[in-house]
Amino acid sequence: MVDLEQAHEILSSMPNAVEVPHFDKPAYKINGKIFATFNIENKWVTLKLTPEQQVIYCEDTSFYPVPNKWGVYGWTHVDLNRVKKSAFIEAIETAYNNIIAEKPKRKR
């Protein structure tokens, strides 16, 4: 289990990550792109994984695809009430590194 405060601390601790509002939830960005959103009310974090990574992480039942078109693209919910802290940290690092590996977002 990861409590809300721990989740926020872990997400905020990623190098150069910025917390920004995203609709009614906090989102965490690097290079102008979201790698995670935080649903405090439902106690889950949504991560930007690749579809291949999603399959692997979802072998752990505390991870599950977002139940709409976004899930097809790898967006994955993490149930904070069930996830082990070590698995949560690894998944955050994976999502973060996915964005780092991409080209930075162009400024308009």
N, CA, C and O of each residue as an XYZ file, in Angstrom:
432
protein
N       0.836     -1.186      0.000
C       0.000      0.000      0.000
C       0.881      1.251      0.000
O       1.921      1.306      0.656
N       0.436      2.231     -0.744
C       1.109      3.528     -0.788
C       0.064      4.565     -0.386
O      -0.984      4.663     -1.025
N       0.335      5.337      0.664
C      -0.658      6.338      1.061
C      -0.540      7.570      0.162
O       0.409      7.708     -0.609
N      -1.525      8.457      0.280
C      -1.592      9.620     -0.607
C      -0.358     10.510     -0.484
O       0.160     10.997     -1.488
N       0.107     10.719      0.733
C       1.289     11.562      0.949
C       2.530     10.938      0.313
O       3.316     11.632     -0.331
N       2.704      9.626      0.493
C       3.850      8.941     -0.117
C       3.786      9.042     -1.641
O       4.797      9.299     -2.293
N       2.600      8.840     -2.200
C       2.449      8.909     -3.659
C       2.863     10.284     -4.168
O       3.604     10.393     -5.145
N       2.384     11.325     -3.508
C       2.747     12.690     -3.905
C       4.252     12.914     -3.789
O       4.861     13.501     -4.684
N       4.852     12.456     -2.701
C       6.296     12.631     -2.503
C       7.097     11.909     -3.585
O       8.071     12.454     -4.105
N       6.693     10.699     -3.921
C       7.412      9.927     -4.944
C       7.283     10.606     -6.303
O       8.275     10.770     -7.012
N       6.069     11.001     -6.667
C       5.855     11.666     -7.958
C       6.634     12.980     -8.032
O       7.250     13.284     -9.054
N       6.605     13.748     -6.959
C       7.286     15.049     -6.932
C       8.799     14.928     -6.892
O       9.507     15.878     -7.227
N       9.303     13.769     -6.487
C      10.753     13.596     -6.346
C      11.460     13.285     -7.660
O      12.690     13.268     -7.709
N      10.712     13.042     -8.710
C      11.357     12.741     -9.986
C      12.073     14.003    -10.484
O      11.500     15.091    -10.438
N      13.317     13.870    -10.958
C      14.101     15.044    -11.352
C      13.378     15.922    -12.376
O      12.922     15.446    -13.415
N      13.287     17.198    -12.058
C      12.694     18.216    -12.920
C      11.211     18.004    -13.204
O      10.664     18.638    -14.107
N      10.553     17.132    -12.454
C       9.107     16.947    -12.628
C       8.384     18.180    -12.101
O       8.786     18.777    -11.103
N       7.316     18.544    -12.787
C       6.522     19.706    -12.422
C       5.092     19.240    -12.180
O       4.520     18.517    -12.997
N       4.519     19.655    -11.060
C       3.112     19.355    -10.782
C       2.260     20.481    -11.350
O       2.508     21.655    -11.076
N       1.259     20.119    -12.140
C       0.364     21.092    -12.764
C      -1.075     20.600    -12.643
O      -1.308     19.396    -12.540
N      -2.048     21.522    -12.653
C      -3.436     21.066    -12.654
C      -3.796     20.472    -14.018
O      -3.390     20.992    -15.057
N      -4.550     19.396    -14.002
C      -5.022     18.748    -15.232
C      -6.492     18.431    -15.002
O      -6.831     17.435    -14.362
N      -7.357     19.283    -15.528
C      -8.776     19.237    -15.205
C      -8.899     19.371    -13.692
O      -8.492     20.398    -13.149
N      -9.436     18.391    -12.994
C      -9.606     18.534    -11.544
C      -8.601     17.711    -10.746
O      -8.807     17.457     -9.560
N      -7.506     17.290    -11.399
C      -6.518     16.427    -10.742
C      -5.103     16.984    -10.923
O      -4.829     17.684    -11.898
N      -4.209     16.673     -9.984
C      -2.808     17.024    -10.204
C      -2.204     16.108    -11.271
O      -2.496     14.913    -11.321
N      -1.375     16.682    -12.106
C      -0.628     15.913    -13.106
C       0.845     16.234    -12.922
O       1.212     17.289    -12.403
N       1.671     15.308    -13.354
C       3.120     15.461    -13.222
C       3.721     15.389    -14.611
O       3.496     14.437    -15.358
N       4.496     16.424    -14.946
C       5.064     16.553    -16.287
C       6.578     16.601    -16.243
O       7.189     17.021    -15.260
N       7.152     16.159    -17.336
C       8.573     16.336    -17.609
C       8.670     16.675    -19.092
O       7.983     16.062    -19.910
N       9.498     17.624    -19.443
C       9.634     18.068    -20.837
C       8.290     18.457    -21.443
O       8.069     18.255    -22.637
N       7.393     19.009    -20.635
C       6.104     19.471    -21.130
C       5.083     18.377    -21.370
O       4.001     18.655    -21.888
N       5.393     17.140    -21.010
C       4.477     16.022    -21.250
C       4.126     15.332    -19.941
O       4.964     15.201    -19.049
N       2.886     14.895    -19.838
C       2.407     14.221    -18.631
C       2.921     12.788    -18.582
O       2.818     12.045    -19.559
N       3.475     12.409    -17.434
C       3.835     11.002    -17.218
C       2.932     10.360    -16.170
O       2.888      9.135    -16.061
N       2.205     11.180    -15.389
C       1.305     10.631    -14.376
C       0.239     11.655    -14.001
O       0.479     12.862    -14.024
N      -0.942     11.148    -13.656
C      -1.976     11.963    -13.032
C      -2.339     11.295    -11.711
O      -2.138     10.094    -11.528
N      -2.872     12.089    -10.803
C      -3.108     11.626     -9.433
C      -4.572     11.858     -9.087
O      -5.003     13.003     -8.951
N      -5.338     10.786     -8.944
C      -6.737     10.885     -8.561
C      -6.822     10.644     -7.054
O      -6.896      9.504     -6.596
N      -6.810     11.725     -6.307
C      -6.787     11.650     -4.847
C      -8.080     11.032     -4.319
O      -8.048     10.210     -3.403
N      -9.208     11.423     -4.888
C     -10.512     10.925     -4.423
C     -10.617      9.398     -4.526
O     -11.096      8.745     -3.599
N     -10.173      8.837     -5.643
C     -10.271      7.387     -5.854
C      -9.017      6.623     -5.434
O      -8.973      5.396     -5.521
N      -8.007      7.349     -4.983
C      -6.744      6.757     -4.515
C      -6.074      5.905     -5.591
O      -5.725      4.745     -5.374
N      -5.908      6.534     -6.772
C      -5.124      5.874     -7.802
C      -4.275      6.894     -8.535
O      -4.561      8.092     -8.538
N      -3.230      6.385     -9.151
C      -2.367      7.170    -10.024
C      -2.488      6.545    -11.404
O      -2.545      5.322    -11.537
N      -2.528      7.382    -12.424
C      -2.581      6.899    -13.802
C      -1.249      7.222    -14.459
O      -0.784      8.362    -14.418
N      -0.635      6.205    -15.069
C       0.700      6.329    -15.647
C       0.683      6.156    -17.152
O      -0.142      5.425    -17.701
N       1.610      6.844    -17.812
C       1.778      6.693    -19.254
C       2.840      5.624    -19.505
O       4.039      5.902    -19.519
N       2.368      4.403    -19.703
C       3.248      3.293    -20.044
C       3.086      2.984    -21.526
O       2.154      3.475    -22.163
N       3.968      2.187    -22.070
C       3.742      1.678    -23.423
C       2.751      0.522    -23.311
O       2.609     -0.055    -22.233
N       2.065      0.169    -24.394
C       1.162     -0.993    -24.328
C       1.884     -2.268    -23.888
O       1.307     -3.093    -23.179
N       3.128     -2.431    -24.300
C       3.903     -3.615    -23.912
C       4.212     -3.605    -22.415
O       4.117     -4.636    -21.748
N       4.577     -2.447    -21.899
C       4.835     -2.320    -20.460
C       3.550     -2.554    -19.667
O       3.567     -3.168    -18.601
N       2.445     -2.058    -20.200
C       1.158     -2.224    -19.531
C       0.832     -3.705    -19.319
O       0.385     -4.095    -18.240
N       1.054     -4.520    -20.341
C       0.785     -5.960    -20.232
C       1.590     -6.560    -19.080
O       1.068     -7.351    -18.294
N       2.843     -6.183    -18.989
C       3.715     -6.723    -17.937
C       3.261     -6.250    -16.558
O       3.119     -7.060    -15.642
N       3.033     -4.947    -16.404
C       2.629     -4.426    -15.093
C       1.269     -4.966    -14.661
O       1.041     -5.174    -13.469
N       0.367     -5.196    -15.606
C      -0.979     -5.664    -15.253
C      -1.007     -7.120    -14.801
O      -2.062     -7.625    -14.416
N       0.135     -7.798    -14.843
C       0.211     -9.123    -14.220
C       0.027     -8.996    -12.709
O      -0.390     -9.947    -12.048
N       0.338     -7.825    -12.170
C       0.078     -7.472    -10.772
C      -1.312     -6.822    -10.764
O      -1.529     -5.828    -11.457
N      -2.247     -7.371     -9.993
C      -3.633     -6.891    -10.040
C      -3.844     -5.490     -9.469
O      -4.962     -4.978     -9.514
N      -2.810     -4.864     -8.938
C      -2.954     -3.476     -8.501
C      -2.798     -2.501     -9.675
O      -2.996     -1.296     -9.521
N      -2.441     -3.033    -10.842
C      -2.341     -2.256    -12.080
C      -3.441     -2.724    -13.026
O      -3.712     -3.921    -13.121
N      -4.079     -1.779    -13.729
C      -5.078     -2.173    -14.720
C      -5.219     -1.064    -15.762
O      -5.058      0.114    -15.445
N      -5.522     -1.448    -17.020
C      -5.634     -0.458    -18.086
C      -6.775      0.527    -17.817
O      -7.801      0.157    -17.248
N      -6.588      1.765    -18.226
C      -7.673      2.736    -18.184
C      -8.783      2.177    -19.080
O      -8.512      1.791    -20.218
N     -10.027      2.127    -18.588
C     -11.095      1.451    -19.330
C     -11.734      2.294    -20.434
O     -12.952      2.465    -20.458
N     -10.937      2.806    -21.321
C     -11.448      3.522    -22.491
C     -10.331      3.540    -23.531
O      -9.354      2.801    -23.405
N     -10.466      4.360    -24.531
C      -9.466      4.407    -25.607
C      -8.064      4.703    -25.080
O      -7.081      4.232    -25.654
N      -7.954      5.473    -23.998
C      -6.636      5.799    -23.453
C      -5.897      4.547    -23.007
O      -4.675      4.477    -23.132
N      -6.610      3.570    -22.494
C      -5.990      2.330    -22.052
C      -5.296      1.585    -23.176
O      -4.274      0.935    -22.956
N      -5.842      1.674    -24.375
C      -5.240      1.019    -25.542
C      -3.843      1.580    -25.812
O      -2.974      0.875    -26.325
N      -3.637      2.831    -25.470
C      -2.350      3.491    -25.710
C      -1.354      3.297    -24.563
O      -0.253      3.848    -24.597
N      -1.734      2.522    -23.554
C      -0.815      2.226    -22.462
C      -1.119      2.931    -21.151
O      -0.488      2.631    -20.138
N      -2.065      3.856    -21.143
C      -2.394      4.542    -19.895
C      -2.947      3.524    -18.915
O      -3.863      2.767    -19.234
N      -2.375      3.518    -17.714
C      -2.619      2.455    -16.744
C      -2.881      3.033    -15.357
O      -2.123      3.871    -14.869
N      -3.972      2.573    -14.722
C      -4.270      2.958    -13.339
C      -3.461      2.093    -12.376
O      -3.198      0.919    -12.639
N      -3.076      2.698    -11.262
C      -2.417      1.980    -10.171
C      -3.251      2.208     -8.910
O      -3.432      3.346     -8.477
N      -3.751      1.136     -8.334
C      -4.555      1.200     -7.116
C      -3.620      1.356     -5.915
O      -2.909      0.420     -5.550
N      -3.626      2.532     -5.312
C      -2.712      2.815     -4.203
C      -3.017      1.983     -2.959
O      -2.136      1.784     -2.122
N      -4.235      1.501     -2.829
C      -4.592      0.664     -1.681
C      -3.993     -0.735     -1.776
O      -3.897     -1.438     -0.770
N      -3.589     -1.144     -2.982
C      -3.122     -2.516     -3.179
C      -1.671     -2.638     -3.619
O      -1.049     -3.678     -3.403
N      -1.123     -1.601     -4.227
C       0.214     -1.703     -4.817
C       1.300     -1.717     -3.737
O       1.199     -1.026     -2.723
N       2.325     -2.508     -3.975
C       3.506     -2.481     -3.104
C       4.313     -1.236     -3.459
O       4.386     -0.841     -4.622
N       4.908     -0.634     -2.458
C       5.665      0.601     -2.675
C       6.769      0.399     -3.706
O       6.970      1.264     -4.558
N       7.482     -0.708     -3.652
C       8.578     -0.953     -4.601
C       8.057     -1.046     -6.034
O       8.699     -0.538     -6.954
N       6.906     -1.687     -6.240
C       6.319     -1.794     -7.582
C       5.843     -0.429     -8.063
O       5.963     -0.107     -9.245
N       5.300      0.375     -7.146
C       4.837      1.714     -7.491
C       6.008      2.580     -7.945
O       5.926      3.252     -8.974
N       7.084      2.565     -7.187
C       8.260      3.364     -7.548
C       8.808      2.926     -8.902
O       9.135      3.768     -9.738
N       8.909      1.629     -9.124
C       9.415      1.128    -10.407
C       8.528      1.591    -11.563
O       9.037      1.998    -12.607
N       7.220      1.533    -11.385
C       6.297      1.947    -12.446
C       6.390      3.451    -12.714
O       6.349      3.879    -13.868
N       6.515      4.250    -11.656
C       6.689      5.703    -11.817
C       7.959      5.982    -12.615
O       7.948      6.786    -13.547
N       9.040      5.325    -12.254
C      10.305      5.518    -12.968
C      10.179      5.101    -14.427
O      10.751      5.748    -15.305
N       9.446      4.038    -14.697
C       9.242      3.586    -16.078
C       8.481      4.637    -16.872
O       8.894      4.999    -17.974
N       7.372      5.133    -16.324
C       6.576      6.151    -17.015
C       7.394      7.424    -17.237
O       7.353      8.011    -18.318
N       8.119      7.837    -16.232
C       8.974      9.024    -16.313
C      10.023      8.846    -17.415
O      10.219      9.734    -18.245
N      10.687      7.700    -17.412
C      11.735      7.444    -18.409
C      11.177      7.329    -19.822
O      11.878      7.630    -20.789
N       9.928      6.897    -19.954
C       9.302      6.875    -21.280
C       9.246      8.284    -21.863
O       9.503      8.479    -23.051
N       8.911      9.257    -21.032
C       8.828     10.644    -21.503
C      10.223     11.206    -21.760
O      10.437     11.901    -22.753
N      11.163     10.914    -20.884
C      12.542     11.393    -21.071
C      13.089     10.915    -22.414
O      13.821     11.646    -23.083
N      12.739      9.700    -22.807
C      13.254      9.118    -24.049
C      12.637      9.757    -25.293
O      13.196      9.650    -26.385
N      11.489     10.421    -25.137
C      10.838     11.078    -26.272
C      11.493     12.429    -26.540
O      12.194     12.980    -25.692
N      11.248     12.942    -27.733
C      11.701     14.295    -28.036
C      10.881     15.278    -27.210
O       9.691     15.052    -26.991
N      11.499     16.368    -26.746
C      10.738     17.367    -25.986
C       9.598     17.949    -26.816
O       9.688     18.048    -28.039
N       8.531     18.329    -26.129
C       7.378     18.932    -26.778
C       7.787     20.272    -27.377
O       8.486     21.061    -26.742
N       7.337     20.520    -28.619
C       7.642     21.797    -29.266
C       6.858     22.921    -28.619
O       5.696     22.752    -28.248
N       7.498     24.061    -28.489
C       6.801     25.245    -27.990
C       6.163     25.943    -29.171
O       6.760     26.067    -30.240
N       4.944     26.393    -28.958
C       4.206     27.074    -30.044
C       4.297     28.554    -29.897
O       3.742     29.291    -30.712
